[in-house]
Amino acid sequence: MAEARILIVDDEKEFRDTLVKLLGRRGYDVSTAQDGAQGLRVVLRGGIDVVLLDLKMPGLSGIDTLREFKRISPGLEVIILTGHLLKSTEQEGMTLGAFAYLTKPCTVAELVQTIEAARAARAAGEPSGEEGLS
């Protein structure tokens, strides 16, 4: 598979910077956005394969951002990566088409495995949310 283009949408700069380094070392092309509105602008430009999306951000919430991602790019795979584990939010995210819901902190191996599963689902044209890992 070609190099994956990953977008990290998270309001915590240190977390974004750490993930850029960790994923970059594994061959991913990583972009970042500090909030949902900026993330939407990046996705609108095209070229993103998988989004890592935080839920708790100022402005547009993660759930609202997910809803917009799926409206503008239905085949985009979105992995919710959050420090706030709420079953109701997890269910809503999966219903809206999130591929997976991971809680911070997760291991790099778990994150990479989930990214690769999301890429495979996207390549196969599988509907989002049905092959999601939780």
CNS distance restraints for C-alpha pairs under 8 A (distance, minus, plus):
assign (resid   3 and name CA) (resid  27 and name CA) 6.60 0.50 0.50
assign (resid   3 and name CA) (resid  28 and name CA) 5.82 0.50 0.50
assign (resid   3 and name CA) (resid  29 and name CA) 6.72 0.50 0.50
assign (resid   4 and name CA) (resid  27 and name CA) 7.93 0.50 0.50
assign (resid   4 and name CA) (resid  28 and name CA) 5.34 0.50 0.50
assign (resid   4 and name CA) (resid  29 and name CA) 6.09 0.50 0.50
assign (resid   4 and name CA) (resid  48 and name CA) 7.92 0.50 0.50
assign (resid   4 and name CA) (resid  49 and name CA) 6.21 0.50 0.50
assign (resid   4 and name CA) (resid  50 and name CA) 7.66 0.50 0.50
assign (resid   4 and name CA) (resid 119 and name CA) 7.68 0.50 0.50
assign (resid   5 and name CA) (resid  28 and name CA) 6.23 0.50 0.50
assign (resid   5 and name CA) (resid  29 and name CA) 4.79 0.50 0.50
assign (resid   5 and name CA) (resid  30 and name CA) 5.91 0.50 0.50
assign (resid   5 and name CA) (resid  31 and name CA) 7.64 0.50 0.50
assign (resid   5 and name CA) (resid  47 and name CA) 6.87 0.50 0.50
assign (resid   5 and name CA) (resid  48 and name CA) 5.05 0.50 0.50
assign (resid   5 and name CA) (resid  49 and name CA) 5.22 0.50 0.50
assign (resid   5 and name CA) (resid  50 and name CA) 6.66 0.50 0.50
assign (resid   6 and name CA) (resid  28 and name CA) 6.82 0.50 0.50
assign (resid   6 and name CA) (resid  29 and name CA) 6.10 0.50 0.50
assign (resid   6 and name CA) (resid  30 and name CA) 4.78 0.50 0.50
assign (resid   6 and name CA) (resid  31 and name CA) 6.21 0.50 0.50
assign (resid   6 and name CA) (resid  48 and name CA) 5.96 0.50 0.50
assign (resid   6 and name CA) (resid  49 and name CA) 6.02 0.50 0.50
assign (resid   6 and name CA) (resid  50 and name CA) 5.03 0.50 0.50
assign (resid   6 and name CA) (resid  51 and name CA) 5.72 0.50 0.50
assign (resid   6 and name CA) (resid  52 and name CA) 7.38 0.50 0.50
assign (resid   7 and name CA) (resid  30 and name CA) 5.85 0.50 0.50
assign (resid   7 and name CA) (resid  31 and name CA) 4.79 0.50 0.50
assign (resid   7 and name CA) (resid  32 and name CA) 5.42 0.50 0.50
assign (resid   7 and name CA) (resid  33 and name CA) 7.33 0.50 0.50
assign (resid   7 and name CA) (resid  39 and name CA) 7.67 0.50 0.50
assign (resid   7 and name CA) (resid  48 and name CA) 6.57 0.50 0.50
assign (resid   7 and name CA) (resid  49 and name CA) 8.00 0.50 0.50
assign (resid   7 and name CA) (resid  50 and name CA) 6.42 0.50 0.50
assign (resid   7 and name CA) (resid  51 and name CA) 4.68 0.50 0.50
assign (resid   7 and name CA) (resid  52 and name CA) 6.13 0.50 0.50
assign (resid   8 and name CA) (resid  16 and name CA) 6.61 0.50 0.50
assign (resid   8 and name CA) (resid  30 and name CA) 7.35 0.50 0.50
assign (resid   8 and name CA) (resid  31 and name CA) 6.29 0.50 0.50
assign (resid   8 and name CA) (resid  32 and name CA) 4.69 0.50 0.50
assign (resid   8 and name CA) (resid  33 and name CA) 6.18 0.50 0.50
assign (resid   8 and name CA) (resid  51 and name CA) 5.88 0.50 0.50
assign (resid   8 and name CA) (resid  52 and name CA) 4.77 0.50 0.50
assign (resid   8 and name CA) (resid  53 and name CA) 6.20 0.50 0.50
assign (resid   9 and name CA) (resid  16 and name CA) 7.82 0.50 0.50
assign (resid   9 and name CA) (resid  32 and name CA) 5.93 0.50 0.50
assign (resid   9 and name CA) (resid  33 and name CA) 4.76 0.50 0.50
assign (resid   9 and name CA) (resid  34 and name CA) 5.81 0.50 0.50
assign (resid   9 and name CA) (resid  35 and name CA) 5.95 0.50 0.50
assign (resid   9 and name CA) (resid  36 and name CA) 6.65 0.50 0.50
assign (resid   9 and name CA) (resid  39 and name CA) 5.98 0.50 0.50
assign (resid   9 and name CA) (resid  51 and name CA) 7.25 0.50 0.50
assign (resid   9 and name CA) (resid  52 and name CA) 6.11 0.50 0.50
assign (resid   9 and name CA) (resid  53 and name CA) 4.91 0.50 0.50
assign (resid   9 and name CA) (resid  54 and name CA) 6.15 0.50 0.50
assign (resid  10 and name CA) (resid  15 and name CA) 7.66 0.50 0.50
assign (resid  10 and name CA) (resid  16 and name CA) 6.51 0.50 0.50
assign (resid  10 and name CA) (resid  32 and name CA) 7.84 0.50 0.50
assign (resid  10 and name CA) (resid  33 and name CA) 6.55 0.50 0.50
assign (resid  10 and name CA) (resid  34 and name CA) 5.27 0.50 0.50
assign (resid  10 and name CA) (resid  35 and name CA) 6.00 0.50 0.50
assign (resid  10 and name CA) (resid  53 and name CA) 6.37 0.50 0.50
assign (resid  10 and name CA) (resid  54 and name CA) 5.16 0.50 0.50
assign (resid  10 and name CA) (resid  57 and name CA) 7.00 0.50 0.50
assign (resid  11 and name CA) (resid  16 and name CA) 7.99 0.50 0.50
assign (resid  11 and name CA) (resid  33 and name CA) 7.76 0.50 0.50
assign (resid  11 and name CA) (resid  34 and name CA) 4.60 0.50 0.50
assign (resid  11 and name CA) (resid  35 and name CA) 5.65 0.50 0.50
assign (resid  11 and name CA) (resid  54 and name CA) 7.79 0.50 0.50
assign (resid  11 and name CA) (resid  57 and name CA) 5.81 0.50 0.50
assign (resid  11 and name CA) (resid  58 and name CA) 7.56 0.50 0.50
assign (resid  12 and name CA) (resid  16 and name CA) 6.35 0.50 0.50
assign (resid  12 and name CA) (resid  34 and name CA) 7.30 0.50 0.50
assign (resid  13 and name CA) (resid  17 and name CA) 6.08 0.50 0.50
assign (resid  13 and name CA) (resid  34 and name CA) 7.27 0.50 0.50
assign (resid  14 and name CA) (resid  18 and name CA) 6.13 0.50 0.50
assign (resid  15 and name CA) (resid  19 and name CA) 6.24 0.50 0.50
assign (resid  16 and name CA) (resid  20 and name CA) 6.14 0.50 0.50
assign (resid  16 and name CA) (resid  32 and name CA) 6.83 0.50 0.50
assign (resid  17 and name CA) (resid  21 and name CA) 6.44 0.50 0.50
assign (resid  18 and name CA) (resid  22 and name CA) 6.23 0.50 0.50
assign (resid  19 and name CA) (resid  23 and name CA) 5.80 0.50 0.50
assign (resid  19 and name CA) (resid  24 and name CA) 7.96 0.50 0.50
assign (resid  20 and name CA) (resid  24 and name CA) 5.63 0.50 0.50
assign (resid  20 and name CA) (resid  30 and name CA) 5.94 0.50 0.50
assign (resid  20 and name CA) (resid  31 and name CA) 7.63 0.50 0.50
assign (resid  21 and name CA) (resid  25 and name CA) 6.15 0.50 0.50
assign (resid  22 and name CA) (resid  26 and name CA) 6.83 0.50 0.50
assign (resid  22 and name CA) (resid 108 and name CA) 7.64 0.50 0.50
assign (resid  23 and name CA) (resid  27 and name CA) 6.67 0.50 0.50
assign (resid  23 and name CA) (resid  28 and name CA) 5.58 0.50 0.50
assign (resid  23 and name CA) (resid  29 and name CA) 7.91 0.50 0.50
assign (resid  23 and name CA) (resid  30 and name CA) 7.20 0.50 0.50
assign (resid  23 and name CA) (resid 112 and name CA) 7.97 0.50 0.50
assign (resid  24 and name CA) (resid  28 and name CA) 4.97 0.50 0.50
assign (resid  24 and name CA) (resid  29 and name CA) 6.30 0.50 0.50
assign (resid  24 and name CA) (resid  30 and name CA) 6.57 0.50 0.50
assign (resid  32 and name CA) (resid  39 and name CA) 7.56 0.50 0.50
assign (resid  33 and name CA) (resid  38 and name CA) 5.44 0.50 0.50
assign (resid  33 and name CA) (resid  39 and name CA) 5.07 0.50 0.50
assign (resid  33 and name CA) (resid  42 and name CA) 7.76 0.50 0.50
assign (resid  34 and name CA) (resid  38 and name CA) 6.59 0.50 0.50
assign (resid  34 and name CA) (resid  39 and name CA) 7.41 0.50 0.50
assign (resid  35 and name CA) (resid  39 and name CA) 6.20 0.50 0.50
assign (resid  35 and name CA) (resid  57 and name CA) 6.41 0.50 0.50
assign (resid  35 and name CA) (resid  58 and name CA) 7.09 0.50 0.50
assign (resid  35 and name CA) (resid  59 and name CA) 7.35 0.50 0.50
assign (resid  35 and name CA) (resid  60 and name CA) 7.18 0.50 0.50
assign (resid  36 and name CA) (resid  40 and name CA) 6.14 0.50 0.50
assign (resid  36 and name CA) (resid  57 and name CA) 7.66 0.50 0.50
assign (resid  36 and name CA) (resid  59 and name CA) 7.41 0.50 0.50
assign (resid  36 and name CA) (resid  60 and name CA) 5.37 0.50 0.50
assign (resid  36 and name CA) (resid  61 and name CA) 6.84 0.50 0.50
assign (resid  36 and name CA) (resid  62 and name CA) 6.75 0.50 0.50
assign (resid  36 and name CA) (resid  65 and name CA) 5.35 0.50 0.50
assign (resid  37 and name CA) (resid  41 and name CA) 6.52 0.50 0.50
assign (resid  37 and name CA) (resid  59 and name CA) 7.97 0.50 0.50
assign (resid  37 and name CA) (resid  60 and name CA) 6.61 0.50 0.50
assign (resid  37 and name CA) (resid  65 and name CA) 7.55 0.50 0.50
assign (resid  38 and name CA) (resid  42 and name CA) 6.46 0.50 0.50
assign (resid  39 and name CA) (resid  43 and name CA) 6.27 0.50 0.50
assign (resid  40 and name CA) (resid  44 and name CA) 6.05 0.50 0.50
assign (resid  40 and name CA) (resid  65 and name CA) 7.34 0.50 0.50
assign (resid  40 and name CA) (resid  68 and name CA) 7.49 0.50 0.50
assign (resid  40 and name CA) (resid  69 and name CA) 6.69 0.50 0.50
assign (resid  41 and name CA) (resid  45 and name CA) 6.54 0.50 0.50
assign (resid  42 and name CA) (resid  46 and name CA) 6.95 0.50 0.50
assign (resid  43 and name CA) (resid  47 and name CA) 7.33 0.50 0.50
assign (resid  43 and name CA) (resid  48 and name CA) 6.33 0.50 0.50
assign (resid  43 and name CA) (resid  69 and name CA) 7.38 0.50 0.50
assign (resid  43 and name CA) (resid  73 and name CA) 7.86 0.50 0.50
assign (resid  44 and name CA) (resid  72 and name CA) 7.36 0.50 0.50
assign (resid  48 and name CA) (resid  76 and name CA) 7.57 0.50 0.50
assign (resid  49 and name CA) (resid  76 and name CA) 6.23 0.50 0.50
assign (resid  49 and name CA) (resid  77 and name CA) 6.70 0.50 0.50
assign (resid  49 and name CA) (resid 119 and name CA) 6.88 0.50 0.50
assign (resid  49 and name CA) (resid 122 and name CA) 7.86 0.50 0.50
assign (resid  50 and name CA) (resid  76 and name CA) 6.34 0.50 0.50
assign (resid  50 and name CA) (resid  77 and name CA) 4.94 0.50 0.50
assign (resid  50 and name CA) (resid  78 and name CA) 5.73 0.50 0.50
assign (resid  50 and name CA) (resid  79 and name CA) 7.34 0.50 0.50
assign (resid  50 and name CA) (resid 115 and name CA) 7.00 0.50 0.50
assign (resid  50 and name CA) (resid 118 and name CA) 7.03 0.50 0.50
assign (resid  50 and name CA) (resid 119 and name CA) 6.98 0.50 0.50
assign (resid  51 and name CA) (resid  76 and name CA) 7.66 0.50 0.50
assign (resid  51 and name CA) (resid  77 and name CA) 6.36 0.50 0.50
assign (resid  51 and name CA) (resid  78 and name CA) 4.66 0.50 0.50
assign (resid  51 and name CA) (resid  79 and name CA) 5.99 0.50 0.50
assign (resid  52 and name CA) (resid  78 and name CA) 6.07 0.50 0.50
assign (resid  52 and name CA) (resid  79 and name CA) 4.91 0.50 0.50
assign (resid  52 and name CA) (resid  80 and name CA) 5.85 0.50 0.50
assign (resid  52 and name CA) (resid  81 and name CA) 6.03 0.50 0.50
assign (resid  53 and name CA) (resid  62 and name CA) 6.54 0.50 0.50
assign (resid  53 and name CA) (resid  66 and name CA) 7.91 0.50 0.50
assign (resid  53 and name CA) (resid  78 and name CA) 6.81 0.50 0.50
assign (resid  53 and name CA) (resid  79 and name CA) 6.08 0.50 0.50
assign (resid  53 and name CA) (resid  80 and name CA) 4.76 0.50 0.50
assign (resid  53 and name CA) (resid  81 and name CA) 5.58 0.50 0.50
assign (resid  53 and name CA) (resid  82 and name CA) 7.53 0.50 0.50
assign (resid  54 and name CA) (resid  62 and name CA) 5.77 0.50 0.50
assign (resid  54 and name CA) (resid  80 and name CA) 5.94 0.50 0.50
assign (resid  54 and name CA) (resid  81 and name CA) 5.26 0.50 0.50
assign (resid  54 and name CA) (resid  82 and name CA) 5.04 0.50 0.50
assign (resid  55 and name CA) (resid  61 and name CA) 6.00 0.50 0.50
assign (resid  55 and name CA) (resid  62 and name CA) 3.84 0.50 0.50
assign (resid  55 and name CA) (resid  63 and name CA) 6.36 0.50 0.50
assign (resid  55 and name CA) (resid  80 and name CA) 7.07 0.50 0.50
assign (resid  55 and name CA) (resid  81 and name CA) 7.49 0.50 0.50
assign (resid  55 and name CA) (resid  82 and name CA) 5.97 0.50 0.50
assign (resid  55 and name CA) (resid  84 and name CA) 7.66 0.50 0.50
assign (resid  56 and name CA) (resid  61 and name CA) 6.11 0.50 0.50
assign (resid  56 and name CA) (resid  62 and name CA) 6.22 0.50 0.50
assign (resid  56 and name CA) (resid  82 and name CA) 7.58 0.50 0.50
assign (resid  56 and name CA) (resid  84 and name CA) 7.74 0.50 0.50
assign (resid  57 and name CA) (resid  61 and name CA) 5.67 0.50 0.50
assign (resid  57 and name CA) (resid  62 and name CA) 6.78 0.50 0.50
assign (resid  60 and name CA) (resid  64 and name CA) 6.13 0.50 0.50
assign (resid  60 and name CA) (resid  65 and name CA) 6.26 0.50 0.50
assign (resid  61 and name CA) (resid  65 and name CA) 6.05 0.50 0.50
assign (resid  62 and name CA) (resid  66 and name CA) 6.00 0.50 0.50
assign (resid  63 and name CA) (resid  67 and name CA) 6.20 0.50 0.50
assign (resid  63 and name CA) (resid  89 and name CA) 7.91 0.50 0.50
assign (resid  63 and name CA) (resid  92 and name CA) 7.81 0.50 0.50
assign (resid  63 and name CA) (resid  93 and name CA) 6.38 0.50 0.50
assign (resid  64 and name CA) (resid  68 and name CA) 6.35 0.50 0.50
assign (resid  65 and name CA) (resid  69 and name CA) 6.10 0.50 0.50
assign (resid  66 and name CA) (resid  70 and name CA) 6.20 0.50 0.50
assign (resid  66 and name CA) (resid  78 and name CA) 7.38 0.50 0.50
assign (resid  66 and name CA) (resid  93 and name CA) 7.49 0.50 0.50
assign (resid  66 and name CA) (resid  96 and name CA) 7.29 0.50 0.50
assign (resid  66 and name CA) (resid  98 and name CA) 7.38 0.50 0.50
assign (resid  67 and name CA) (resid  71 and name CA) 6.27 0.50 0.50
assign (resid  67 and name CA) (resid  96 and name CA) 6.36 0.50 0.50
assign (resid  68 and name CA) (resid  72 and name CA) 6.20 0.50 0.50
assign (resid  69 and name CA) (resid  73 and name CA) 5.72 0.50 0.50
assign (resid  69 and name CA) (resid  74 and name CA) 7.17 0.50 0.50
assign (resid  69 and name CA) (resid  76 and name CA) 7.31 0.50 0.50
assign (resid  70 and name CA) (resid  74 and name CA) 4.37 0.50 0.50
assign (resid  70 and name CA) (resid  75 and name CA) 7.31 0.50 0.50
assign (resid  70 and name CA) (resid  76 and name CA) 6.83 0.50 0.50
assign (resid  70 and name CA) (resid  96 and name CA) 7.68 0.50 0.50
assign (resid  70 and name CA) (resid  97 and name CA) 7.18 0.50 0.50
assign (resid  75 and name CA) (resid 122 and name CA) 6.60 0.50 0.50
assign (resid  75 and name CA) (resid 125 and name CA) 7.52 0.50 0.50
assign (resid  75 and name CA) (resid 127 and name CA) 7.55 0.50 0.50
assign (resid  75 and name CA) (resid 128 and name CA) 7.25 0.50 0.50
assign (resid  76 and name CA) (resid 122 and name CA) 7.26 0.50 0.50
assign (resid  77 and name CA) (resid  98 and name CA) 6.74 0.50 0.50
assign (resid  77 and name CA) (resid  99 and name CA) 5.85 0.50 0.50
assign (resid  77 and name CA) (resid 118 and name CA) 6.03 0.50 0.50
assign (resid  77 and name CA) (resid 119 and name CA) 7.50 0.50 0.50
assign (resid  77 and name CA) (resid 122 and name CA) 6.73 0.50 0.50
assign (resid  77 and name CA) (resid 128 and name CA) 6.54 0.50 0.50
assign (resid  78 and name CA) (resid  97 and name CA) 7.73 0.50 0.50
assign (resid  78 and name CA) (resid  98 and name CA) 5.07 0.50 0.50
assign (resid  78 and name CA) (resid  99 and name CA) 5.50 0.50 0.50
assign (resid  78 and name CA) (resid 100 and name CA) 7.21 0.50 0.50
assign (resid  78 and name CA) (resid 118 and name CA) 7.97 0.50 0.50
assign (resid  79 and name CA) (resid  98 and name CA) 5.95 0.50 0.50
assign (resid  79 and name CA) (resid  99 and name CA) 5.46 0.50 0.50
assign (resid  79 and name CA) (resid 100 and name CA) 4.88 0.50 0.50
assign (resid  79 and name CA) (resid 101 and name CA) 5.91 0.50 0.50
assign (resid  79 and name CA) (resid 102 and name CA) 7.31 0.50 0.50
assign (resid  79 and name CA) (resid 114 and name CA) 7.95 0.50 0.50
assign (resid  79 and name CA) (resid 115 and name CA) 7.77 0.50 0.50
assign (resid  80 and name CA) (resid  93 and name CA) 7.76 0.50 0.50
assign (resid  80 and name CA) (resid  98 and name CA) 6.84 0.50 0.50
assign (resid  80 and name CA) (resid  99 and name CA) 7.85 0.50 0.50
assign (resid  80 and name CA) (resid 100 and name CA) 6.13 0.50 0.50
assign (resid  80 and name CA) (resid 101 and name CA) 4.67 0.50 0.50
assign (resid  80 and name CA) (resid 102 and name CA) 6.04 0.50 0.50
assign (resid  81 and name CA) (resid 101 and name CA) 6.12 0.50 0.50
assign (resid  81 and name CA) (resid 102 and name CA) 4.84 0.50 0.50
assign (resid  81 and name CA) (resid 103 and name CA) 5.58 0.50 0.50
assign (resid  81 and name CA) (resid 104 and name CA) 6.43 0.50 0.50
assign (resid  82 and name CA) (resid 101 and name CA) 7.85 0.50 0.50
assign (resid  82 and name CA) (resid 102 and name CA) 6.50 0.50 0.50
assign (resid  82 and name CA) (resid 103 and name CA) 4.95 0.50 0.50
assign (resid  82 and name CA) (resid 104 and name CA) 5.40 0.50 0.50
assign (resid  83 and name CA) (resid 103 and name CA) 5.31 0.50 0.50
assign (resid  83 and name CA) (resid 104 and name CA) 4.62 0.50 0.50
assign (resid  83 and name CA) (resid 105 and name CA) 7.13 0.50 0.50
assign (resid  84 and name CA) (resid 103 and name CA) 6.99 0.50 0.50
assign (resid  84 and name CA) (resid 104 and name CA) 7.98 0.50 0.50
assign (resid  85 and name CA) (resid  89 and name CA) 7.81 0.50 0.50
assign (resid  85 and name CA) (resid  90 and name CA) 7.43 0.50 0.50
assign (resid  85 and name CA) (resid 103 and name CA) 6.47 0.50 0.50
assign (resid  86 and name CA) (resid  90 and name CA) 6.09 0.50 0.50
assign (resid  87 and name CA) (resid  91 and name CA) 6.06 0.50 0.50
assign (resid  88 and name CA) (resid  92 and name CA) 6.18 0.50 0.50
assign (resid  89 and name CA) (resid  93 and name CA) 5.99 0.50 0.50
assign (resid  90 and name CA) (resid  94 and name CA) 6.19 0.50 0.50
assign (resid  90 and name CA) (resid 101 and name CA) 6.50 0.50 0.50
assign (resid  91 and name CA) (resid  95 and name CA) 6.04 0.50 0.50
assign (resid  92 and name CA) (resid  96 and name CA) 6.17 0.50 0.50
assign (resid  93 and name CA) (resid  97 and name CA) 6.45 0.50 0.50
assign (resid  93 and name CA) (resid  98 and name CA) 5.44 0.50 0.50
assign (resid  93 and name CA) (resid 101 and name CA) 7.89 0.50 0.50
assign (resid  94 and name CA) (resid  98 and name CA) 4.72 0.50 0.50
assign (resid  94 and name CA) (resid  99 and name CA) 6.81 0.50 0.50
assign (resid  94 and name CA) (resid 100 and name CA) 7.14 0.50 0.50
assign (resid  94 and name CA) (resid 101 and name CA) 7.78 0.50 0.50
assign (resid  94 and name CA) (resid 129 and name CA) 5.44 0.50 0.50
assign (resid  94 and name CA) (resid 132 and name CA) 7.95 0.50 0.50
assign (resid  95 and name CA) (resid 129 and name CA) 7.06 0.50 0.50
assign (resid  96 and name CA) (resid 129 and name CA) 7.85 0.50 0.50
assign (resid  97 and name CA) (resid 127 and name CA) 7.93 0.50 0.50
assign (resid  97 and name CA) (resid 128 and name CA) 4.95 0.50 0.50
assign (resid  97 and name CA) (resid 129 and name CA) 4.76 0.50 0.50
assign (resid  98 and name CA) (resid 128 and name CA) 6.21 0.50 0.50
assign (resid  98 and name CA) (resid 129 and name CA) 5.24 0.50 0.50
assign (resid  98 and name CA) (resid 132 and name CA) 7.37 0.50 0.50
assign (resid  99 and name CA) (resid 118 and name CA) 6.56 0.50 0.50
assign (resid  99 and name CA) (resid 128 and name CA) 5.37 0.50 0.50
assign (resid  99 and name CA) (resid 129 and name CA) 4.48 0.50 0.50
assign (resid  99 and name CA) (resid 130 and name CA) 7.33 0.50 0.50
assign (resid  99 and name CA) (resid 131 and name CA) 6.77 0.50 0.50
assign (resid  99 and name CA) (resid 132 and name CA) 4.35 0.50 0.50
assign (resid  99 and name CA) (resid 133 and name CA) 7.03 0.50 0.50
assign (resid 100 and name CA) (resid 114 and name CA) 7.47 0.50 0.50
assign (resid 100 and name CA) (resid 129 and name CA) 6.95 0.50 0.50
assign (resid 100 and name CA) (resid 132 and name CA) 4.49 0.50 0.50
assign (resid 100 and name CA) (resid 133 and name CA) 4.87 0.50 0.50
assign (resid 100 and name CA) (resid 134 and name CA) 5.57 0.50 0.50
assign (resid 101 and name CA) (resid 132 and name CA) 7.80 0.50 0.50
assign (resid 101 and name CA) (resid 133 and name CA) 6.93 0.50 0.50
assign (resid 101 and name CA) (resid 134 and name CA) 5.30 0.50 0.50
assign (resid 102 and name CA) (resid 106 and name CA) 7.07 0.50 0.50
assign (resid 102 and name CA) (resid 134 and name CA) 6.34 0.50 0.50
assign (resid 106 and name CA) (resid 110 and name CA) 6.51 0.50 0.50
assign (resid 106 and name CA) (resid 111 and name CA) 6.79 0.50 0.50
assign (resid 107 and name CA) (resid 111 and name CA) 6.31 0.50 0.50
assign (resid 108 and name CA) (resid 112 and name CA) 6.03 0.50 0.50
assign (resid 109 and name CA) (resid 113 and name CA) 6.01 0.50 0.50
assign (resid 110 and name CA) (resid 114 and name CA) 6.18 0.50 0.50
assign (resid 111 and name CA) (resid 115 and name CA) 6.14 0.50 0.50
assign (resid 112 and name CA) (resid 116 and name CA) 6.09 0.50 0.50
assign (resid 113 and name CA) (resid 117 and name CA) 6.19 0.50 0.50
assign (resid 114 and name CA) (resid 118 and name CA) 6.13 0.50 0.50
assign (resid 114 and name CA) (resid 133 and name CA) 7.00 0.50 0.50
assign (resid 115 and name CA) (resid 119 and name CA) 6.18 0.50 0.50
assign (resid 116 and name CA) (resid 120 and name CA) 6.13 0.50 0.50
assign (resid 117 and name CA) (resid 121 and name CA) 6.18 0.50 0.50
assign (resid 118 and name CA) (resid 122 and name CA) 6.14 0.50 0.50
assign (resid 118 and name CA) (resid 132 and name CA) 7.69 0.50 0.50
assign (resid 119 and name CA) (resid 123 and name CA) 6.09 0.50 0.50
assign (resid 120 and name CA) (resid 124 and name CA) 6.10 0.50 0.50
assign (resid 121 and name CA) (resid 125 and name CA) 6.04 0.50 0.50
assign (resid 121 and name CA) (resid 126 and name CA) 5.20 0.50 0.50
assign (resid 121 and name CA) (resid 127 and name CA) 7.65 0.50 0.50
assign (resid 121 and name CA) (resid 128 and name CA) 7.72 0.50 0.50
assign (resid 121 and name CA) (resid 131 and name CA) 7.29 0.50 0.50
assign (resid 122 and name CA) (resid 126 and name CA) 6.19 0.50 0.50
assign (resid 126 and name CA) (resid 130 and name CA) 7.80 0.50 0.50
assign (resid 126 and name CA) (resid 131 and name CA) 7.83 0.50 0.50
assign (resid 127 and name CA) (resid 131 and name CA) 7.89 0.50 0.50
assign (resid 128 and name CA) (resid 132 and name CA) 7.31 0.50 0.50
